[in-house]
């Protein structure tokens, strides 16, 4: 049986202001296996990003705990890809991709090999000497994805990385992401508002309630891999899953309003 990579145990996060407090997530428990691709799907403001930031070590939980099983000593534990392009504006495409490797003083041969490989994998080799101001939004997200995989972390945390892109670029990058993931089988926790995207990418989808976010349901996606968006949209079972998830989101939004 595949071992657990991420265990979340009764996690709650409350933000305190001067005269009030807001619970972002409440009593969340998850068990994510090594090499799983998991999506978190829920209405806006349900605490998805808060949960991801806790797993990234950027926020501390109020109660509960989480563990990420360590891997090799020379690997970083996690890399996070944000919704906005997290590229460094004064660095070239190539230097952005190699940034994590350089920061952990990877051997020169490894740095060169991994940078070259992922530049090629996301189609950026010919743009390697350009700066972020000289490339499109979609290409900047390619840089972010290449940098994250090149750095070879134990887990990848992705916060709606394609949300700002047009539909065509989004589909292209989703399939590029899957192509890289199928080679590496990194453990991925991916936040999305898109049902199509979750069905395309996931092994499992965790559905969340409105704020404070809790896990209300779990869905296992039994669509064979490799996948593409045409497979998702033409599969009757995926059509049923789409409607079921849509109804869940509608109910969560209505419940919040009342």
Buried (B, 14 or more C-beta within 10 A) or exposed (E): EEEBBBBBBEBBBBEEEEEEEEBBBBBBEBEBBBBBBBBBBBBEBBBBBBBBBBBBEEBEBBEBEBEBBEBEEEEBBBBBBBBBBBBEEEBBBBBBBBBBBEEEEBEEEEBEBBBBBBBEBBEBEEBBEBBBEEBEBBBBBBBBBBBBBBBBBBBBBBBBBBBBBEEEBBBBBBBBBBEBBEEEEBBBBBBBBBBBBBBBBBBBBBBBBBBBBBBBEEBEBEBEEEBEBEBBEEBEEBEEBBEEBEEBBEBBBEEBEE
